[in-house]
Amino acid sequence: MHEYSVAEELVRAVLRELAARGLKGEWIKEVHLRKGELRLLADEALKQAYELLIIETPLAGSRLVIEEVKAELSCPSCDYRGPVAYPDDPAYHFLFLAPIMACPRCGGVVELTRGRELELVRLVVVEAEA
């Protein structure tokens, strides 16, 4: 399961960050992840893997919040900048086919400018009571 290895690395990264900042008496309430829509990761599988991996760690009880970033294209031919065009075909959605990576305005070759991100963007830390 690809999501498990991604969640494993995420947990390691957060624990390293806590240690680097000396946050021993605090705990994490939320871990915010930004994920591009073209990353082939299932949100629910990623959250389930995260929940398994944080048991008996300083992250226990925290919640993984995933923000999806919509894919965006840029066309050097006509200066189009905007969303990826998805076919209006029900089969496309059931078969999970790749989006059309051509400029919706001129049909030219495009550059993907957003949609492949996978970033740890924020930790919500709650101070422990004394």
C-alpha positions as CSV (number, residue, x, y, z in Angstrom):
1,M,0.0,0.0,0.0
2,H,1.6,3.2,-1.2
3,E,-0.3,5.3,1.2
4,Y,1.2,3.5,4.2
5,S,4.8,4.3,3.2
6,V,3.8,8.0,2.6
7,A,2.1,8.2,6.0
8,E,5.1,6.5,7.6
9,E,7.5,9.2,6.2
10,L,5.0,11.9,7.2
11,V,5.0,10.7,10.8
12,R,8.8,10.5,10.8
13,A,9.0,14.1,9.5
14,V,6.6,15.5,12.1
15,L,8.4,13.7,14.9
16,R,11.8,15.1,13.7
17,E,10.3,18.6,13.6
18,L,9.0,18.2,17.1
19,A,12.4,17.0,18.4
20,A,14.2,19.8,16.5
21,R,11.9,22.5,18.1
22,G,12.2,20.9,21.6
23,L,8.4,20.4,21.8
24,K,8.5,17.7,24.4
25,G,5.7,18.9,26.7
26,E,3.3,19.7,23.9
27,W,1.2,17.6,21.7
28,I,0.0,17.9,18.1
29,K,-3.7,18.4,17.5
30,E,-3.6,18.5,13.7
31,V,-1.2,17.7,10.9
32,H,-2.0,19.6,7.7
33,L,-0.9,18.1,4.4
34,R,-1.4,19.7,0.9
35,K,-1.9,17.1,-1.8
36,G,-2.2,17.7,-5.5
37,E,-5.2,16.1,-7.2
38,L,-2.8,14.2,-9.6
39,R,-1.0,12.5,-6.7
40,L,-2.3,8.9,-6.8
41,L,-3.0,8.7,-3.1
42,A,-6.4,7.8,-1.6
43,D,-7.2,10.3,1.2
44,E,-9.0,7.7,3.4
45,A,-6.2,5.1,3.0
46,L,-3.7,7.8,3.9
47,K,-5.7,8.8,7.0
48,Q,-6.1,5.2,8.1
49,A,-2.4,4.5,7.8
50,Y,-1.6,7.7,9.7
51,E,-4.0,6.7,12.5
52,L,-2.2,3.3,12.8
53,L,1.2,4.8,12.8
54,I,0.7,7.4,15.5
55,I,-0.5,4.9,18.2
56,E,1.8,5.3,21.2
57,T,3.7,8.2,19.8
58,P,3.6,11.9,20.7
59,L,1.2,12.3,17.8
60,A,-1.4,9.9,19.3
61,G,-4.8,11.6,19.1
62,S,-3.9,14.0,16.4
63,R,-5.8,14.3,13.2
64,L,-4.5,14.4,9.6
65,V,-6.1,17.2,7.6
66,I,-5.7,16.9,3.8
67,E,-6.1,19.9,1.5
68,E,-6.5,19.0,-2.1
69,V,-4.8,21.3,-4.7
70,K,-6.5,21.3,-8.1
71,A,-4.3,20.7,-11.1
72,E,-3.4,23.8,-13.2
73,L,-1.8,24.1,-16.6
74,S,0.2,26.8,-18.4
75,C,0.4,27.1,-22.2
76,P,3.4,28.8,-23.7
77,S,1.7,29.1,-27.1
78,C,-1.4,31.1,-26.1
79,D,-0.7,32.1,-22.5
80,Y,-3.6,30.1,-21.2
81,R,-3.3,29.4,-17.4
82,G,-6.1,27.4,-15.8
83,P,-7.6,24.1,-14.8
84,V,-7.0,20.7,-16.5
85,A,-9.7,19.7,-18.9
86,Y,-11.4,16.4,-18.0
87,P,-13.5,14.6,-20.6
88,D,-17.3,14.7,-20.1
89,D,-17.5,11.0,-20.3
90,P,-18.8,8.7,-17.5
91,A,-16.3,6.0,-18.5
92,Y,-13.4,8.4,-17.7
93,H,-14.5,8.7,-14.1
94,F,-15.0,4.9,-13.6
95,L,-11.7,3.9,-15.2
96,F,-9.7,6.7,-13.6
97,L,-8.0,7.7,-16.8
98,A,-5.3,10.4,-16.9
99,P,-6.6,13.9,-17.6
100,I,-6.0,15.4,-21.0
101,M,-2.8,17.4,-20.9
102,A,-3.4,19.7,-23.8
103,C,-4.3,23.3,-23.8
104,P,-8.1,23.6,-23.7
105,R,-7.9,26.9,-25.6
106,C,-5.4,26.1,-28.5
107,G,-4.7,22.3,-28.1
108,G,-1.0,23.0,-27.7
109,V,1.5,21.3,-25.4
110,V,1.2,22.5,-21.8
111,E,3.2,22.6,-18.6
112,L,1.7,21.3,-15.4
113,T,2.1,24.1,-12.8
114,R,0.0,22.7,-9.9
115,G,-1.5,19.4,-8.9
116,R,1.5,17.1,-8.0
117,E,2.2,18.7,-4.6
118,L,2.7,16.7,-1.4
119,E,3.7,19.1,1.3
120,L,3.5,19.2,5.1
121,V,2.2,22.7,5.5
122,R,1.2,23.1,9.2
123,L,1.2,21.6,12.6
124,V,-1.4,22.7,15.1
125,V,0.2,22.3,18.5
126,V,-1.6,22.4,21.8
127,E,0.4,23.1,25.0
128,A,0.2,20.5,27.7
129,E,-1.4,21.5,31.0
130,A,1.1,22.0,33.8
